[in-house]
Amino acid sequence: MGSAKKSSAARTARIEEMRRAEKARERRNRILVIAASVAVVAGLAVGGVVLVQSQSDDGGSTASDAKGAGKFVTDKDGVRAWEGELGRNHVTKAVDYPATPPVGGDHNPVWMNCDGDVYPDEINNTNAVHSLEHGAVWVTYNGDAGKADVDALSAKVKKTPYTFMSPVDGQKEPLLLTAWGHQRAVTGADDPAVDAFLQKFVQGEQTPEPGAACTNGLSK
């Protein structure tokens, strides 16, 4: 019991540290945007016409095909790790992910809110993958999952920052936990692997953008 409390406190402290770093980064970005805007206005006042092309990793209007880019390798703890490149480009159309639910790859510029958010309906994969990039864990289930397990996991997610939950009818296992590049099937809400996965992967070392926001995104 004492060990569990220490692990929970450590995770909470880590999340708060990441949030402070994200707020500082947002303040720096606002200053840069204001400075850039002033420079553009000054240029126009002199009579120059400035064409600003935003620097973006937007993949354009075509869908991205991620199939065949890698494979899962299962560790002794039951966690499947993706071996292969996971793109991080922003795209505006669907992505053909090789896994269901996806564990990473090109994604929509807008993330799903993942601050303990529980979605009753399926959500867009490309928005969900952006949340994984921010260090969130995505809890999913299909029609074979028991209602008691779904309810219990929903309650856990609502109390856990940097997590979110939704149904995914196309997944093979009834209950899955997904982080960027990692995935784990669990047998139920009381499976010890649930807490172990959350402890390791919520804002874990696999996170491409630690501390990035899990709010002010898409809430469907």
LUMNUTOR-201621 format. One record per residue: residue number from 1; residue in one letter; x, y, z of N, C-alpha, C in turn. Coordinates in Angstrom, 1 decimal. Each point is the difference from the previous one (the first is absolute). Layout:
BEGIN
  resi  resn    n.xx    n.yy    n.zz   ca.xx   ca.yy   ca.zz    c.xx    c.yy    c.zz
   NUM     a       X       Y       Z       X       Y       Z       X       Y       Z
...
This chain:
BEGIN
  resi  resn    n.xx    n.yy    n.zz   ca.xx   ca.yy   ca.zz    c.xx    c.yy    c.zz
     1     m     0.8    -1.2     0.0    -0.8     1.2     0.0     0.9     1.2     0.0
     2     g     1.0     0.1     0.9     0.9     1.1     0.0     0.7     0.2    -1.3
     3     s     0.4    -1.1    -0.6     0.7     0.1    -1.3    -0.9     0.6    -1.1
     4     a    -1.2    -0.4     0.0    -1.0     0.5    -0.9    -0.2     1.5     0.1
     5     k    -0.1     0.5     1.3    -0.2     1.4     0.3     1.2     0.8    -0.5
     6     k     1.2    -0.5     0.3     1.3     0.6    -0.5     0.0     0.1    -1.5
     7     s    -0.4    -1.0    -0.7     0.0     0.0    -1.5    -1.0     1.0    -0.5
     8     s    -1.2     0.1     0.6    -1.0     0.9    -0.4     0.5     1.5     0.2
     9     a     0.6     0.2     1.2     0.5     1.3     0.3     1.1     0.4    -1.0
    10     a     0.9    -0.9    -0.3     1.1     0.3    -0.9    -0.6     0.3    -1.4
    11     r    -1.0    -0.7    -0.4    -0.6     0.2    -1.3    -0.7     1.4    -0.1
    12     t    -0.7     0.3     1.1    -0.6     1.4     0.1     1.0     1.1     0.0
    13     a     1.1    -0.2     0.7     1.1     1.0     0.0     0.6     0.2    -1.4
    14     r     0.2    -1.2    -0.7     0.5     0.1    -1.3    -0.9     0.7    -1.0
    15     i    -1.3    -0.2     0.1    -1.0     0.6    -0.9     0.0     1.5     0.3
    16     e     0.1     0.4     1.3    -0.1     1.4     0.3     1.3     0.7    -0.5
    17     e     1.1    -0.6     0.1     1.3     0.5    -0.6    -0.2     0.2    -1.5
    18     m    -0.5    -1.0    -0.7    -0.2     0.1    -1.4    -1.0     1.2    -0.4
    19     r    -1.0     0.1     0.8    -1.0     1.1    -0.2     0.7     1.4     0.2
    20     r     0.8     0.1     1.0     0.7     1.3     0.2     0.9     0.3    -1.2
    21     a     0.7    -1.0    -0.5     0.9     0.2    -1.2    -0.9     0.4    -1.2
    22     e    -1.1    -0.6    -0.1    -0.9     0.3    -1.2    -0.5     1.4     0.1
    23     k    -0.4     0.5     1.2    -0.4     1.4     0.1     1.1     0.9    -0.3
    24     a     1.2    -0.3     0.4     1.1     0.9    -0.3     0.3     0.0    -1.5
    25     r    -0.2    -1.1    -0.6     0.2    -0.1    -1.5    -1.0     0.8    -0.7
    26     e    -1.3     0.0     0.5    -1.1     0.7    -0.6     0.3     1.5     0.1
    27     r     0.5     0.5     1.2     0.3     1.4     0.1     1.1     0.4    -0.9
    28     r     1.0    -0.8    -0.2     1.1     0.3    -1.0    -0.5     0.1    -1.4
    29     n    -0.9    -0.9    -0.3    -0.6     0.0    -1.4    -0.8     1.2    -0.2
    30     r    -0.8     0.5     1.0    -0.8     1.2    -0.2     0.9     1.2    -0.2
    31     i     1.1     0.0     0.7     0.9     1.2    -0.2     0.6    -0.1    -1.4
    32     l     0.3    -1.1    -0.5     0.6    -0.2    -1.4    -1.1     0.4    -1.0
    33     v    -1.2    -0.4     0.2    -1.1     0.4    -0.9    -0.2     1.5    -0.1
    34     i     0.0     0.6     1.2    -0.2     1.5     0.0     1.1     0.7    -0.7
    35     a     1.3    -0.5     0.3     1.1     0.7    -0.7     0.0    -0.2    -1.5
    36     a    -0.4    -1.2    -0.4    -0.1    -0.2    -1.5    -1.1     0.8    -0.6
    37     s    -1.2     0.2     0.7    -1.0     0.8    -0.5     0.4     1.5    -0.1
    38     v     0.7     0.5     1.0     0.5     1.4    -0.1     0.9     0.1    -1.2
    39     a     0.9    -0.9    -0.3     0.9     0.0    -1.1    -0.7     0.1    -1.3
    40     v    -1.1    -0.8    -0.1    -0.8    -0.1    -1.3    -0.7     1.4    -0.2
    41     v    -0.6     0.5     1.1    -0.7     1.3    -0.2     1.0     1.1    -0.4
    42     a     1.2     0.0     0.6     0.9     1.0    -0.3     0.4    -0.1    -1.5
    43     g     0.2    -1.2    -0.5     0.4    -0.2    -1.4    -1.1     0.5    -0.9
    44     l    -1.3    -0.2     0.3    -1.1     0.5    -0.8    -0.1     1.5     0.0
    45     a     0.3     0.6     1.2     0.0     1.4     0.1     1.0     0.7    -0.9
    46     v     1.1    -0.6    -0.2     1.0     0.5    -0.9    -0.4    -0.1    -1.5
    47     g    -0.9    -0.9    -0.2    -0.5    -0.2    -1.4     0.3    -1.3    -0.6
    48     g     0.7    -0.8     0.8     0.3    -1.4    -0.5    -1.2    -0.9     0.2
    49     v    -0.2    -0.9    -0.9    -1.0    -1.0     0.1     0.6    -1.3     0.4
    50     v    -0.3    -0.4     1.2     0.7    -1.2     0.5    -1.0    -1.2    -0.1
    51     l     0.5    -1.0    -0.6    -0.8    -1.2    -0.1     0.5    -1.0     1.0
    52     v    -0.8    -0.2     1.0     0.5    -0.9     1.1    -0.6    -1.4    -0.3
    53     q     0.9    -0.9    -0.1    -0.3    -1.4    -0.2     0.3    -0.7     1.3
    54     s    -1.1    -0.4     0.7     0.3    -0.7     1.3     0.8    -1.2    -0.1
    55     q     0.9    -0.1     0.9     0.8    -1.2     0.0    -0.8    -1.1     0.7
    56     s    -0.3    -1.0    -0.7    -0.9    -1.0     0.5     0.5    -1.4    -0.5
    57     d    -0.3    -1.0     0.8     0.2    -1.4    -0.5    -1.2    -0.6    -0.5
    58     d    -1.0     0.8    -0.4    -1.3    -0.5    -0.5     0.3    -0.8    -1.2
    59     g    -0.6    -1.2     0.0     0.2    -0.9    -1.1    -0.8     0.2    -1.2
    60     g    -0.8     1.1    -0.1    -0.8     0.4    -1.1    -1.3    -0.7     0.0
    61     s    -0.6    -0.1    -1.2    -1.4    -0.5    -0.1    -0.1    -1.5    -0.3
    62     t     1.1    -0.7    -0.1     0.0    -1.4    -0.3     0.1    -0.8     1.2
    63     a    -0.6    -1.2     0.0     0.1    -0.9     1.2     1.4    -0.6     0.0
    64     s     0.4    -0.3     1.3     1.4    -0.6     0.2    -0.2    -1.5     0.1
    65     d     0.8    -0.7    -0.6     0.0    -1.5     0.1     1.1    -0.5     0.9
    66     a    -0.3    -0.5     1.1     1.0    -0.4     1.0     0.2    -1.5     0.0
    67     k    -0.7    -0.7    -0.8     0.1    -1.5     0.0     1.4    -0.5    -0.4
    68     g     0.4    -1.0     0.7     1.3    -0.7    -0.4     1.2     0.8     0.6
    69     a    -0.3     0.9     0.9     1.2     0.8     0.5     0.7    -0.6     1.2
    70     g    -0.5    -1.1     0.5     0.6    -0.6     1.1    -0.8    -1.2     0.6
    71     k     0.3    -0.4     1.2    -0.7    -1.1     0.6     0.0     0.1     1.5
    72     f    -0.8    -0.8     0.7     0.0    -0.1     1.4     0.9    -1.0     0.5
    73     v     0.7     0.2     1.1     0.8    -1.0     0.7    -0.5     0.0     1.4
    74     t    -0.4    -1.1     0.5    -0.5    -0.1     1.4     1.0    -0.3     1.0
    75     d     0.1     0.8     1.0     1.0    -0.1     1.1    -0.6    -1.1     1.0
    76     k     0.9    -0.4     0.9    -0.4    -1.0     1.0    -1.1     0.5     1.0
    77     d    -0.2     1.4     0.1    -1.1     0.5     0.8    -1.3     0.1    -0.7
    78     g     0.0    -0.5    -1.3    -1.3     0.0    -0.8    -0.2     1.3    -0.8
    79     v     0.9     1.0     0.2    -0.2     1.2    -0.8     0.6    -0.2    -1.4
    80     r    -0.8     0.4    -1.0     0.5    -0.1    -1.4     0.6     1.4    -0.3
    81     a     1.2    -0.1    -0.5     0.7     1.2    -0.4     0.1     0.0    -1.5
    82     w    -0.2     1.2    -0.6     0.0     0.1    -1.5     1.5     0.2    -0.4
    83     e     0.4    -0.9    -0.9     1.4     0.1    -0.5    -0.2     0.6    -1.5
    84     g     0.4     1.2    -0.2    -0.1     0.6    -1.3    -0.2     1.5     0.2
    85     e     0.1     0.7    -1.0    -0.2     1.5     0.0    -1.4     0.4     0.2
    86     l    -0.3     0.9     0.9    -1.3     0.6     0.2     0.1     1.5    -0.4
    87     g    -0.7     0.3    -1.1     0.0     1.4    -0.5    -0.6     0.9     1.0
    88     r     0.4     1.3    -0.1    -0.6     1.0     0.9    -0.5     1.2    -0.8
    89     n    -0.3    -0.2    -1.2    -0.5     1.1    -0.9    -1.4     0.3     0.4
    90     h    -0.4     1.3    -0.2    -1.4     0.4     0.1    -0.7    -0.1    -1.4
    91     v    -1.1    -0.7     0.0    -0.7    -0.3    -1.2    -1.5     0.4     0.2
    92     t    -0.7     0.3    -1.1    -1.4     0.4     0.1    -0.9    -1.0    -0.4
    93     k     0.4    -1.2    -0.5    -0.9    -1.0    -0.4     0.3    -1.3     0.8
    94     a    -0.7    -1.1    -0.4     0.2    -1.2     0.7     1.4    -0.6    -0.1
    95     v     0.4    -0.8     0.9     1.3    -0.7     0.0    -0.3    -1.5     0.1
    96     d     0.6    -0.8    -0.9    -0.2    -1.4     0.0     1.0    -0.7     0.9
    97     y    -0.4     0.0     1.3     0.9    -0.5     1.0     0.1    -1.6     0.0
    98     p     1.1    -0.5     0.3     0.2    -1.5    -0.1    -0.5    -0.7     1.2
    99     a    -0.4     0.7     1.1    -0.6    -0.6     1.2    -1.3     0.6     0.4
   100     t    -0.8    -0.7     0.7    -1.3     0.5     0.4    -0.2    -0.4     1.5
   101     p     0.0     1.1     0.9     0.2     1.4    -0.3     1.5     0.3    -0.3
   102     p     0.3     1.1    -0.7     1.3     0.3    -0.3     0.9     0.3     1.2
   103     v     1.3    -0.2    -0.1     0.9     0.4     1.1     0.9     1.2    -0.4
   104     g    -0.3     0.6    -1.1     0.8     1.2    -0.4     0.0     0.1    -1.5
   105     g     0.6     1.1    -0.4     0.1     0.2    -1.5    -0.5     1.5    -0.3
   106     d    -0.1     0.3    -1.2    -0.5     1.3    -0.5    -1.4     0.2     0.6
   107     h    -0.3     1.2     0.3    -1.3     0.3     0.8    -0.5     1.4    -0.3
   108     n    -1.2     0.2     0.4    -0.7     1.3    -0.2     0.7     1.0     0.9
   109     p     0.0     1.3    -0.5     0.6     1.1     0.8    -0.7     0.2     1.4
   110     v    -1.2    -0.4     0.1    -0.7     0.2     1.3    -0.1    -1.3     0.8
   111     w     0.3     0.0     1.2     0.0    -1.2     0.9    -1.4    -0.2     0.6
   112     m    -0.3    -1.2     0.4    -1.2    -0.2     0.9     0.3     0.4     1.4
   113     n    -0.9     0.6     0.7     0.2     0.3     1.4     0.3    -1.3     0.7
   114     c     1.0     0.0     0.9     0.4    -1.3     0.6     0.3     0.3     1.5
   115     d    -0.7     0.8     0.6     0.2     0.3     1.4    -1.0    -0.8     0.9
   116     g     0.0    -1.3    -0.2    -1.0    -0.8     0.6    -1.4     0.0    -0.7
   117     d     0.1     0.2    -1.3    -1.3     0.1    -0.8    -0.4    -1.4    -0.4
   118     v    -1.3    -0.3     0.1    -0.7    -1.2    -0.4    -1.0     0.3    -1.1
   119     y     0.2    -0.6    -1.1    -0.8     0.2    -1.2    -0.9    -1.2    -0.2
   120     p    -1.4     0.2     0.0    -0.9    -1.1    -0.2     0.0    -0.6    -1.4
   121     d     0.4     0.8    -1.0     0.0    -0.5    -1.3     1.4     0.0    -0.6
   122     e     0.2    -0.7    -1.1     1.3    -0.1    -0.7     0.5     1.4    -0.3
   123     i     1.3     0.2     0.0     0.6     1.3    -0.3     0.9    -0.2    -1.2
   124     n     0.4     1.2    -0.6     0.9    -0.1    -1.1     1.4    -0.4     0.4
   125     n     0.5    -1.0    -0.7     1.3    -0.6     0.3     1.1     1.1    -0.1
   126     t    -0.1     0.9    -1.0     1.1     0.9    -0.3     0.1     1.0     1.2
   127     n    -1.2     0.4     0.6     0.1     0.9     1.1     0.5    -0.8     1.3
   128     a    -0.4    -1.2     0.1     0.4    -0.8     1.2     1.5    -0.2     0.0
   129     v     0.6    -0.3    -1.2     1.5    -0.2    -0.1     0.7     1.3     0.4
   130     h    -0.5     1.2    -0.3     0.6     1.2     0.5     0.1     0.0     1.5
   131     s    -1.1    -0.5     0.7     0.0    -0.1     1.4     1.1    -0.9     0.5
   132     l     0.2    -1.1    -0.7     1.1    -0.9     0.4     1.3     0.7    -0.1
   133     e     0.2     0.8    -1.0     1.3     0.7    -0.2     0.2     0.9     1.2
   134     h    -1.1     0.5     0.7     0.2     0.9     1.2     0.2    -0.8     1.2
   135     g     0.1    -1.3    -0.1     0.3    -0.9     1.2    -1.2    -0.5     0.7
   136     a    -1.2    -0.1    -0.7    -1.2    -0.5     0.6    -0.1    -1.5    -0.2
   137     v    -0.7    -0.7     0.8    -0.4    -1.4    -0.2    -1.4    -0.1    -0.4
   138     w    -0.3    -0.7    -1.0    -1.3    -0.2    -0.6    -0.6    -1.4     0.4
   139     v    -1.1     0.0     0.7    -0.6    -1.2     0.5    -1.2    -0.3    -1.0
   140     t     0.0    -1.1    -0.6    -1.0    -0.3    -1.0    -0.7    -1.4     0.3
   141     y    -1.2    -0.2    -0.6    -0.7    -1.2     0.2    -0.9    -0.3    -1.2
   142     n    -0.3    -1.3    -0.2    -1.0    -0.3    -1.1    -1.3    -0.6     0.6
   143     g    -0.8    -0.5    -0.8    -1.3    -0.5     0.5     0.0    -1.2     0.9
   144     d     1.2    -0.7     0.0     0.1    -1.2     0.9     0.4     0.4     1.4
   145     a     0.4     1.2     0.2     0.4     0.4     1.4    -1.2     0.0     0.9
   146     g     0.2    -0.4     1.3    -1.1     0.0     0.9    -0.4     1.4     0.5
   147     k    -1.2     0.2     0.3    -0.4     1.4     0.4     0.6     0.4     1.3
   148     a     0.2    -1.0     0.9     0.6     0.3     1.3     1.5     0.5    -0.2
   149     d     0.7    -0.7    -0.9     1.4     0.4    -0.3     0.0     1.4    -0.6
   150     v    -0.9     0.2    -0.9     0.0     1.3    -0.7    -0.3     1.1     1.0
   151     d    -1.0    -0.2     0.9    -0.4     1.0     1.0     1.2     0.3     0.9
   152     a     0.7    -1.1     0.5     1.1     0.2     0.9     1.2     0.7    -0.6
   153     l     0.3    -0.3    -1.3     1.1     0.6    -0.7    -0.4     1.5    -0.3
   154     s    -1.3     0.3    -0.3    -0.4     1.3    -0.2     0.2     0.9     1.3
   155     a    -0.3    -0.6     1.2     0.2     0.7     1.2     1.5     0.2     0.3
   156     k     0.9    -0.9    -0.4     1.4     0.1     0.2     0.5     1.1    -0.9
   157     v    -0.4     0.0    -1.3     0.5     1.0    -0.9    -0.4     1.4     0.4
   158     k    -1.2     0.2     0.5    -0.5     1.3     0.4     0.8     0.6     1.2
   159     k     0.7    -0.9     0.7     0.9     0.5     1.1     1.4     0.1    -0.4
   160     t     0.4    -0.3    -1.2     1.4    -0.1    -0.4     0.3     1.0    -1.2
   161     p     0.7     1.1     0.3     0.4     0.9    -1.0     0.8    -0.7    -1.1
   162     y     0.0     0.5    -1.2     0.7    -0.5    -1.2    -0.5    -1.5    -0.3
   163     t    -1.3    -0.2     0.1    -0.6    -1.2    -0.5    -1.3     0.4    -0.6
   164     f    -0.5    -0.9    -0.9    -1.3     0.2    -0.6    -0.5    -1.4    -0.5
   165     m    -1.3    -0.1    -0.2    -0.6    -1.3    -0.2    -1.1     0.1    -1.1
   166     s    -0.1    -1.0    -0.8    -1.1    -0.1    -1.0    -0.2    -1.4    -0.5
   167     p    -1.1    -0.3    -0.6    -0.2    -1.3    -0.7     0.7     0.0    -1.3
   168     v     0.6    -1.2    -0.4     0.6    -0.2    -1.3    -0.5    -1.4    -0.5
   169     d    -1.1     0.0    -0.8    -0.6    -1.3    -0.4     0.9    -0.9    -0.8
   170     g     1.0     0.6    -0.7     0.9    -0.8    -0.8     1.1    -0.7     0.7
   171     q     0.2     0.2     1.3     1.2    -0.6     0.6    -0.4    -1.4     0.3
   172     k     1.1    -0.9     0.1    -0.2    -1.4     0.2    -0.3    -0.4     1.4
   173     e     0.7     0.6     1.0    -0.1    -0.3     1.4    -1.1     0.9     0.6
   174     p    -0.7    -0.6     1.0    -1.1     0.8     0.6     0.5     1.3     0.7
   175     l     1.2     0.0     0.6     0.5     1.1     0.8     1.5     0.2    -0.4
   176     l     0.3     1.3    -0.4     1.4     0.3    -0.4     0.4     1.3     0.7
   177     l     1.3     0.1     0.3     0.6     1.2     0.4     1.1     0.4    -1.0
   178     t     0.0     1.3    -0.4     0.9     0.4    -1.1     0.7     1.2     0.4
   179     a     1.3     0.0    -0.2     0.9     1.2     0.1     0.7     0.2    -1.3
   180     w     0.8     1.1    -0.2     0.7     0.1    -1.2     1.0    -1.1    -0.1
   181     g    -0.2    -0.8    -1.1     1.0    -1.1    -0.3    -0.2    -1.3     0.9
   182     h    -1.0     0.0     0.8    -0.2    -1.1     1.0    -1.5    -0.4     0.1
   183     q    -0.3    -1.2     0.3    -1.4    -0.5     0.2     0.0    -1.2     0.8
   184     r    -1.1    -0.1     0.8    -0.1    -1.2     0.9    -1.5    -0.4     0.1
   185     a    -0.3    -1.2    -0.2    -1.3    -0.6     0.3    -0.1    -0.3     1.5
   186     v    -1.1     0.2     0.6    -0.3    -0.3     1.4    -1.2    -0.8     0.1
   187     t    -0.1    -0.8     1.1    -1.1    -0.9     0.1    -1.2     0.6     0.7
   188     g     0.2     1.1     0.7    -1.1     0.7     0.6     0.5     1.2     0.8
   189     a    -1.0     0.7     0.6     0.4     1.3     0.7     0.9    -0.3     1.2
   190     d    -0.1    -1.2     0.6     0.8    -0.4     1.2     1.3    -0.7    -0.4
   191     d     0.3    -0.1    -1.3     1.3    -0.5    -0.4     1.1     0.9     0.5
   192     p     1.0    -0.5     0.7     1.1     0.8     0.5     0.8     0.7    -1.2
   193     a    -0.1    -0.6    -1.2     0.7     0.7    -1.1    -0.6     1.3    -0.3
   194     v    -1.2     0.3     0.4    -0.6     1.4    -0.3     0.8     1.0     0.7
   195     d     0.2    -0.1     1.3     0.7     1.0     0.8     1.5     0.0    -0.4
   196     a     0.5    -1.1    -0.3     1.4    -0.1    -0.4     0.3     0.8    -1.3
   197     f    -1.0    -0.2    -1.0     0.1     0.7    -1.3    -0.1     1.5     0.2
   198     l    -1.0     0.4     0.8    -0.2     1.5     0.3     1.2     0.6     0.7
   199     q     0.6    -0.7     0.9     1.1     0.4     0.8     1.2     0.2    -1.0
   200     k     0.2    -0.9    -0.9     1.2     0.1    -0.9    -0.2     0.9    -1.2
   201     f    -1.2     0.1    -0.5    -0.2     0.7    -1.3    -0.7     1.4     0.1
   202     v    -0.7     0.3     1.1    -0.6     1.3     0.1     1.2     1.0     0.1
   203     q     0.2     0.9    -1.0     1.1     0.9    -0.1     1.3    -0.8     0.2
   204     g     0.1    -1.2    -0.6     1.2    -0.8     0.2     1.1     0.4    -1.0
   205     e     1.1    -0.8     0.1     1.1     0.2    -0.8    -0.2     0.0    -1.5
   206     q    -1.1    -0.7    -0.4    -0.3    -0.2    -1.4    -0.6     1.3    -0.6
   207     t    -0.4     1.0     0.8    -0.7     1.2    -0.4     0.8     0.8    -0.9
   208     p    -0.5     0.3    -1.3     0.8     0.9    -0.9    -0.1     1.4     0.5
   209     e    -1.1     0.4     0.6    -0.2     1.4     0.4    -0.4     0.1     1.4
   210     p     0.9    -0.3     1.0    -0.3     0.0     1.4    -0.5     1.4     0.5
   211     g    -1.1     0.0     0.7    -0.5     1.2     0.6    -1.0     0.7    -0.9
   212     a    -0.1    -0.4    -1.3    -1.0     0.7    -0.9    -1.4    -0.2     0.5
   213     a    -0.8     1.0    -0.4    -1.4     0.1     0.6    -0.9    -1.3    -0.3
   214     c    -0.8    -0.3     1.0    -1.1    -1.0    -0.3    -1.4     0.7     0.2
   215     t     0.0     1.3     0.0    -1.3     0.8     0.0     0.1     0.9    -1.1
   216     n    -1.2     0.8    -0.2    -0.1     0.9    -1.1     0.2    -0.6    -1.4
   217     g    -0.4    -1.3    -0.1     0.1    -0.7    -1.2    -1.5    -0.3    -0.5
   218     l    -0.1    -1.2    -0.6    -1.4    -0.4    -0.5    -0.7    -0.8     1.1
   219     s    -1.2     0.3     0.3    -0.8    -0.7     0.9    -1.2    -0.7    -0.6
   220     k    -0.1     0.0    -1.3    -1.1    -0.6    -0.8    -1.3     0.6     0.5
